[in-house]
Amino acid sequence: MTTTLASAVKPRDEDSFAISFAPLSLEEIYAKSDDPANGAVVMMSGVVRNQTDGKPVIALEYQAYEPMALQIFYQIAADIRLSMSDVNRVVIHHRTGRLQVGEISVLVAVGCPHRSEAFEACQYAIDTLKHNAPIWKKEHWEDGSSSWVSIGACETLGENC
């Protein structure tokens, strides 16, 4: 699957995409991904952890270029449906602003008739979002310093950012 912005992709009514300052709700995202034809709903929750490479983190700050990020989300869903026709729902919601340790930064959920497709689609969605969406993360360290995480670091370093 490849994600490009060659043409504007419109979201399907049954899907849900958002970038928000408001806290994300597991229950809300699950409900948005649920469908009577689903045999599986796979959800991935990205959470602010208390350290990076052993260095204590107190908070993360996210910024996004919302119009382009949402277009990437729409394209991710379209790409998933091109390779897996049974996908019923795709939900991608991401936070912006300053988040404390333990807060949810991103929720991705995919509803499908079968679990294997749901797992594959969910992993594709989060991996592609992390590599392609214009969403930037600043780590705030316990010592008072902070640093922006490079967008290209995931691809360049082969990391699961």
C-alpha positions as CSV (number, residue, x, y, z in Angstrom):
1,M,0.0,0.0,0.0
2,T,1.2,3.5,-0.8
3,T,-0.1,6.8,0.4
4,T,0.0,9.8,-2.0
5,L,-1.8,13.1,-2.2
6,A,-2.1,13.0,-6.0
7,S,-5.8,13.8,-5.7
8,A,-8.0,14.8,-2.8
9,V,-9.7,11.8,-1.2
10,K,-13.0,12.3,0.5
11,P,-13.8,10.3,3.7
12,R,-16.5,7.8,3.8
13,D,-19.5,8.6,6.0
14,E,-19.1,5.4,8.1
15,D,-15.5,6.4,9.0
16,S,-14.3,9.0,11.5
17,F,-11.2,11.2,11.5
18,A,-10.2,14.0,13.8
19,I,-7.5,16.1,15.2
20,S,-8.4,17.6,18.5
21,F,-7.2,19.4,21.7
22,A,-9.8,17.5,23.6
23,P,-9.0,14.2,25.4
24,L,-9.6,11.0,23.3
25,S,-12.2,8.5,24.5
26,L,-11.6,4.7,24.1
27,E,-15.4,4.1,24.3
28,E,-16.2,6.8,21.7
29,I,-13.6,5.5,19.2
30,Y,-14.7,1.9,19.7
31,A,-18.4,2.9,19.1
32,K,-17.4,4.7,15.9
33,S,-15.6,1.6,14.7
34,D,-18.3,-0.9,15.6
35,D,-20.6,-2.3,12.9
36,P,-23.0,-5.2,12.9
37,A,-20.9,-6.9,10.1
38,N,-17.7,-6.8,12.2
39,G,-16.3,-10.0,13.6
40,A,-13.4,-8.0,15.0
41,V,-12.5,-4.5,16.0
42,V,-8.8,-3.8,16.5
43,M,-7.8,-0.6,18.3
44,M,-4.4,0.9,18.9
45,S,-3.9,3.4,21.6
46,G,-0.8,5.6,21.7
47,V,0.0,6.8,25.2
48,V,2.5,9.3,26.5
49,R,5.1,7.3,28.4
50,N,7.4,8.5,31.2
51,Q,10.7,8.1,29.4
52,T,12.4,7.9,26.0
53,D,15.7,5.9,25.8
54,G,15.9,6.0,29.6
55,K,15.6,9.8,29.9
56,P,12.6,10.9,32.1
57,V,9.8,12.6,30.1
58,I,7.2,14.7,31.9
59,A,5.0,15.7,28.9
60,L,4.7,15.7,25.1
61,E,3.5,18.5,23.0
62,Y,1.8,17.8,19.6
63,Q,1.3,20.2,16.7
64,A,-0.3,19.4,13.4
65,Y,-1.1,20.9,10.1
66,E,-4.7,19.8,10.3
67,P,-5.9,20.0,6.7
68,M,-3.0,18.0,5.3
69,A,-3.1,15.5,8.3
70,L,-6.7,14.8,7.8
71,Q,-6.1,14.3,4.0
72,I,-3.4,11.7,5.0
73,F,-5.9,10.0,7.3
74,Y,-8.5,9.8,4.4
75,Q,-5.8,8.4,2.1
76,I,-4.8,5.8,4.7
77,A,-8.4,4.6,4.8
78,A,-8.7,4.6,1.0
79,D,-5.5,2.6,0.7
80,I,-6.7,0.1,3.3
81,R,-9.9,-0.4,1.4
82,L,-8.0,-0.9,-1.9
83,S,-6.1,-3.9,-0.5
84,M,-8.8,-5.2,2.0
85,S,-12.3,-4.9,0.6
86,D,-14.0,-6.2,3.8
87,V,-13.1,-3.3,6.0
88,N,-16.3,-1.8,7.5
89,R,-14.9,1.1,9.5
90,V,-11.7,3.1,9.9
91,V,-11.3,5.6,12.7
92,I,-8.2,7.8,13.3
93,H,-8.2,10.5,15.9
94,H,-5.1,12.4,17.1
95,R,-4.6,14.9,19.9
96,T,-2.7,18.2,19.7
97,G,-1.5,20.4,22.5
98,R,0.4,19.4,25.7
99,L,-0.2,15.9,27.0
100,Q,0.9,14.5,30.4
101,V,2.3,11.1,31.0
102,G,-0.5,8.5,30.7
103,E,-2.7,10.6,28.4
104,I,-3.8,9.1,25.0
105,S,-2.2,10.9,22.0
106,V,-3.7,8.8,19.2
107,L,-6.4,6.2,18.7
108,V,-6.7,4.1,15.6
109,A,-9.5,1.5,15.2
110,V,-10.5,-0.7,12.4
111,G,-13.6,-2.9,12.2
112,C,-13.7,-5.9,9.8
113,P,-15.5,-9.2,9.5
114,H,-12.2,-11.0,10.4
115,R,-9.4,-10.4,12.9
116,S,-6.5,-10.9,10.6
117,E,-7.6,-8.0,8.3
118,A,-8.4,-5.8,11.3
119,F,-5.0,-6.3,12.8
120,E,-3.2,-5.7,9.4
121,A,-5.3,-2.6,8.6
122,C,-4.8,-1.1,12.1
123,Q,-1.0,-1.6,11.9
124,Y,-0.8,-0.2,8.5
125,A,-2.9,2.9,9.6
126,I,-0.7,3.8,12.6
127,D,2.6,3.1,10.8
128,T,1.6,5.2,7.8
129,L,0.2,8.0,10.0
130,K,3.5,8.1,12.0
131,H,5.6,8.3,8.7
132,N,3.4,10.6,6.6
133,A,1.1,12.8,8.6
134,P,2.3,16.4,9.4
135,I,2.1,15.9,13.1
136,W,5.1,17.0,15.2
137,K,6.0,15.9,18.7
138,K,8.0,17.8,21.3
139,E,9.4,15.9,24.3
140,H,9.6,17.8,27.6
141,W,12.2,16.4,29.9
142,E,12.3,16.2,33.7
143,D,15.4,18.4,33.7
144,G,13.4,21.3,32.1
145,S,14.8,20.9,28.6
146,S,12.8,19.9,25.6
147,S,13.3,18.8,22.0
148,W,11.3,18.3,18.8
149,V,11.3,14.8,17.4
150,S,12.2,14.7,13.8
151,I,9.4,13.7,11.4
152,G,11.9,11.7,9.2
153,A,13.4,9.9,12.2
154,C,11.0,7.0,11.9
155,E,11.9,6.2,8.3
156,T,15.6,7.2,8.5
157,L,16.4,5.3,11.6
158,G,13.9,2.5,11.1
159,E,12.3,3.2,14.5
160,N,8.7,2.6,15.5
161,C,8.2,6.1,16.7
